[in-house]
Every structure is written in C-alpha cells, then in structure tokens.
Amino acid sequence: NEFVAELRHVRGEAEATQEETSKLLASVVPRRLVDRILAGGRGITEALDNATLVAITLHGDFDDSEVDELAQQQSVLTAGAASIAREHGAEHLSSSASTVLYATGLESEGKRIEDGVEFADAVNRWAQSALADRGFLLAPSFGIAAGDVITGVMGGERLAVDVLGTPRQVSMDLSRVAQPGQILVGADTAASLGSGWAVERIEGLHTVAGAPLDAWSVRRRDGSS
C-alpha cells in the first residue's frame, strides 16, 4: 500500500510538472505545437496557406528615467492583447522587443481575414481605454496581411519560433509605419472586408528599405476606432 501510494504521489508530481511545462511552452510557441515539442520534436515546420497575420508594434516617447515604467506598461499591453486574442481565436506566433505577431485562420478553412481585423480593432479599442485611464507612455499600431506562410520551431536548449513568407514582412512593415492607434492593411485585405468597415488609401508610405508601401487605413463604420 505504501509503494502504491508513493507511485501515485510521483505520478501526480510528474503530471503537475508536465502541465506547468505545457503552460510555459504555450507562452512562447503556438499552442498546437506544444505536445509535439514535449514529445521531443525539434525543427518542426508547417506550410500554411490560409493565414492572416496581425503585427502589433508599440510606439512611445520616453527617456532613460522611465525605462522601468516602460517595461511595466509593455507587459500590461502585451498581456491585454493575449487575453483578447483568446476571445477572437488569434494565435500568438512570435514577439520581439517592440512587435508582437498573431495569426488567425491557421487551422480553419479560409484566411479568416475579417477575424484578424476584428482582433486588431478589439485590441486597439481596449488599448485606447487603458491609455486614457493610466497615462501610458506606449501606444500600439497594427499591420495586417494575408497569404501563404511557413511557421517553424527551431532550437535545442533554446526554442525559437519563426514565421516566413510575404505576409509576415508586409504586416510588420505596415505596423511600423502606422500611426499609434491606426490599423493598416494591404489592398487585397482591404478589398475583402465587408460593409461594416471603412477603408481609406494612405499615400506616400515606404518600408524601412525605402520601397513604396501599398497601405489602407481600416476603421469601423460606427466610428468606434
């Protein structure tokens, strides 16, 4: 009986450890890949032809004395976006110092473009409320692009998620040139949106490399964003 009780205790600890590990992995890699990584998978790649990528870039004007406050606010905004992502079926793909990349439509029919725009609009409206209430130094801008992408998980001791394909670069470029609180999309994405969205061509925008950028501003027709 003591031996059986000890086995149950060890098994319970192992299950708790695996659950904690799964949660930690899910915070840095797409959730659908967690089980494959726990099983020892590395160098996992997936070709996806139905993805809409939503890049969120944080902008701010601050000095060195505000670094700690900046980090705290970045954490709040990132956590808020993650919570809203779960409500809209958007999946976190990767993060950098100032930009977070999400996707919709990864495991469904079609690119789910409007889902991606709905998600960006929800994050934008929430962030505007948070900014007004807390006096934030940071504000998000959004870039959205749809098309074929490849996602991959690489590394041994350190796991890294990367996304390859034109939509990734376009969404990142759009989010970087967008004004705080602005959602920018390409022409194809703009043309696919329903009557509930107002789109407007934005002239004169360029990528960091200087290439012309085809950009359209998107907002709800009710004027909420």
N, C-alpha and C positions, 0 to 999 in steps of 0.2 A: 504493500500500500504506500509506503514511504517512497519507493522507487517510482511508482506510477505518479504520485503527487509531484515528485521532482521533475519528471518528464513533462508533465502538464505545465509546471512553472517555467521550464526552459522554453517550451513551445510558445507560451504566452509572451515571454520576453522577445523571442525571435519575431513573432508576428507584429508586436508593437514596434520593434526596430525597423522592420520592413515597411510598415505603414508610415513611419516618420521619414524614412529614406524616400519613399514614393512622393510624399508631400514636398520634400526638398527638391527632388528632381523636377517635379511638375512646375516649380517656380522658375526654372531655367531652361527647360526643354518642352516641346509640345507634349501635352498630356497623353496623346495616343501612342507616343513612343516610349513611355516610362517602363512598361512591362518588358519591352524588348531590350532596353538598356539594363534593367535589373537581371535579365537572363544572360547578360554578358555581351550583348550586341554592341559593336562599335563600327564606325564607318558606315552608318545607316544613311541611305539616301532615298528620297522619294521624288518621282517626277509627277507633278500635279498640273493639270491643265484647266483647273476650274477655280482659281484662287483670286480673291480681291485683297490687295494689301493696303493697310491703313498705317501710314507713318505719322507719329506724333512727335513733334520737335518742341522742346521747351526753350523759350526765349526769356531774357531778363537783363536788367540793367542794375549792376551791383558792384561793390568794391570789396577789397580783401577782408574788411572787418565784418562782412556779412556772410562769410563762407559757411559757418555753422548753420545759420538760419536758412541759407540757400539749400543745403543738404537736407534739412528737415522738411522744407517745403517741397523739394523734389520727391521725397519719399511719400508725402501726402498725396501729391498729384498722381504719382505712379500707382499707388495703392487704390486711389479712386478710379482710375482708368481700368485697372484689373477687375475691380468689382463690377463695373458697368459692362465690361467685356463678357463676363459670365452671363449677364442678363440678355445679351444680344448674340450669343453664340460666336463671339470673336475669340480667336485663339492667339495667345502670346507666342511670338516666334523668337524675337531677339531684342536685346537692349544695348545701348551704348551710353556714353556719358550724358548726351542730351536728347537722344532719339529712341523711341520705343516702336517696335514693329509688330502689328497684329494682322490677322488674316481672317476672312470669312469665306465659306464655301469649300473648305479643304476636304470635307468628307460628305459632300452632297452634290446633287445634280445642279449644274449651272454655276456661274461665278458668284452669285449672291451679292451683286454689286450694291443694290439698294440696302441690303443688310449692313454692308460696310459703311455706307453713308449715314445710315441711322445710328450706328455705333459712334461714329465721329461726332455727329450732331449732339448725341446724348452726353458724351464726354465734354464737349465744348460748352454746353449749357450748364452742366454741373460745375465746370471749372470757373465759368464766369461768376457763378454764385459764390464759390469758395474764395475767389479773388476779392469780391466785394466785401465779404464778411471778415476776411483775415488780413487784408492788405498784403497780398503775395508779391514777391519780387519776380516770380516766374509766371509765364502765360504760355499756353500751348497753341501751336498751329498744326494744320493737318494736310497731308497729301495722300491721294487715293489713286491707285492704278490697278487694272485687272489684266489677267492673261496667264500664260504658261510660266510656272516657276519650278525650281528644284529645291527641296529642303534637305538638309543633311545634318547629321550629328557626328562629330569627329572628336578624337582625343582618347587618351587612356586614363591618366590620373586626373586630367582636367577636361571636362566636356565642354564643347562649344557648338552652338547651333548657328548655321549659316543659311542664307537664302540667296539663290542665284536666279537671274532672269531679268528681263527688261522691266517688268512691273516693280521690282524692288528698287531699281535705280530711279525710275520715274517718280514713284511715291516719295522717296527720300528727297529728291530734288524739289518736288512741289512743296513738301512740308518745310523745307529750309528757306524757300523764298516767300512763303505765305506770311501775311501779317498775323500777329497774335490774335487768336480768335477766328481766323479765317480758314475755310475748308476749300482746297484747290483740287481739281480733278482734270484729267485729260479730256480731249474731245470725244473719244469713244465712250468713256464713262458718263460724260455729261449727256450724250445723246440717248443713253439707255435709261435715264431716270424718268420717273413718272411725273404727272402733272402737279404733284404736291411739292415739287422742288423748283426753285427759280435758279437759273444758271446765267452767268454773265462772262463773256470773254474778257480776259485780262491781258492787255497788250504789253510788250516790252520786257518780259521776264526772261532771264537767262540762267542756265546752270552755272555752277561754280567754275566749270571749264570754259564758260562763255558761249555755249551753244544755245540757240533760241529754244524757249520752253513754251509748249502749247498748253495754256492753263485757263481753266474756267472756274470761277468762284461759284460755290453752291450754298444756298440757304433755303430754309423752309419758306413756303409762300405765306405762312401766317406771321412771318417776321420774328419768330422766336429765336433765330440765330443768324 
